[in-house]
Amino acid sequence: MEKALWRGGFVGWFASVLLRHRRWRIRYLPDKELLWRALYDPDHVYEDGTIRPTFFRDNRGGYSCDLARLSTEEQSRCGYAPSGWPKGAGLVAFRVGHVRESGSDVEHVPILRPPEDFENYSHCQFTAQLSRPDGELAMVERAWFQVQQQVRPVKNAEG
Amino acid sequence: MSAATLEMLPHTSLTWPLGATDTSAWDLSPLPSESTTRVDLCGWRTQWEPAETSSRPSLGIASIDQKSARVAATARAASRVLSNLSRYEGLLRGWDGYDAEPFDASLIHWARSLLFEITTRLLRADVAPDHLTSGPAPDGSIDVELRRGGRRLFFILYPLVERSEVTALEPGEPTILESLGEGSVERWIRWLVR
C-alpha cells in the first residue's frame, strides 16, 4: 500500500485515502517527498525575507512538519489545530532527502484524535536534531517558500 | 531596559569632529535643522555636537570621520540587538506556532553580556560588521550572528551553558563548529576582522 502512495494520479490518491482511513503509519519516506512547515514568526526571517537558520533548529528532536502528499497548502499553512495561525503565515518547503543530507531523518507521526483534540494525519517529525555542523544553514539553502510569508521581518541590525 | 543592563554597559561620549584640522576637506553645505545627532543605545551614548557653529564653517554628514562612523554603526547595530533580546524575554511557550520554548532570563542576560563583549572587541579592532543580528530558535536557544566580508560567525547560546557553541563559515572552507568557552569571543572576533 505504501508503494502505491508514492505513485501519482488516482492510484496514489486512493492509497492515501485508504492509509488515512486505516490510520496506518507510513514506515519509510522517500528522499524526494516534499515536506512543509508553516512560518509566521517574524523572528524567523532576515530583513531581506530569507529564512534564518534558527527556523530549522530544535535540539529537543521531534521537529514538526507535514508530508505534502497527505496535506494541502492551505491546511499546512494555517495549521490543523483549532486555534490556527495568522493569515500572513507562509509555508516553507523542503525535501526528505535534504533532511537526511543534513544529518537527521524524518518519520511519519500522525496526530490522531483521541488522544489529541485535533487530527493531522500528514504530521511528520525529524528523528533527531540535524547533526551536520552546518545542517541548519544547509537546510536554509535548500528550502524555499511554497507560499510566501506576509509577516514583517523584525527590524534587526546591519552595520 | 533594566537597570542591570544599564550598569553593565559603559557610557561613552564622542564629540564630533574628532581631531579634524584640515578644513579644506569639510563639506560646507548647510546643516540640517537638527544640528546635534545622538545615537542613544541604552548606555552606549554616541554624540556628535558641532561645537561653536557660529564661528566655524558648517559641517555636513559627509565629512564625519570614518572612524566615528564605524563606531556609530556598531553601536546602532548593538542597540537593535539589545532591544530584540529584551523582546525575546516576553515570548511565551509556542511563540513560533508550534511548541517553541520560552527564553530563560539568565540566557537573555548572558546574551546581553556576550553582545557587550562582541561590541567592545569590534570597537577595539575599529571594525564595523556588515551584519549583526540575533535570532531565537524553537528549542530556547539564541543566535548572535555577525557577518563581515564573506565570513559568517554564529554564537549559539543554549540555556545549558555547556551546549553553547560557535559556528564559523568562510566561503570555500569547511564549517567550523566548536564549544563556546573562555576566550572564544576574542578569538573568533579576531578571525572575523582579520
Interface residues (C-beta under 8 A of the other chain):
Chain A: A38 Y40 D41 D43 H44 Y46 R52 P53 T54 F55 R57 D58 N59 R60 Y63 S64 G79 W85 A89 P133 D134 L137 V154 K155 N156 A157 E158 G159
Chain B: A73 T74 R76 A77 A78 S79 R80 V81 N84 R87 Y88 W95 D96 G97 Y98 D99 E101 A128 P129 D130 H131 L132 T133 S134 G135 P136 A137 P138 D139 S141 D143 F154 Y158 R163 T167 L169 T175 I176 L177
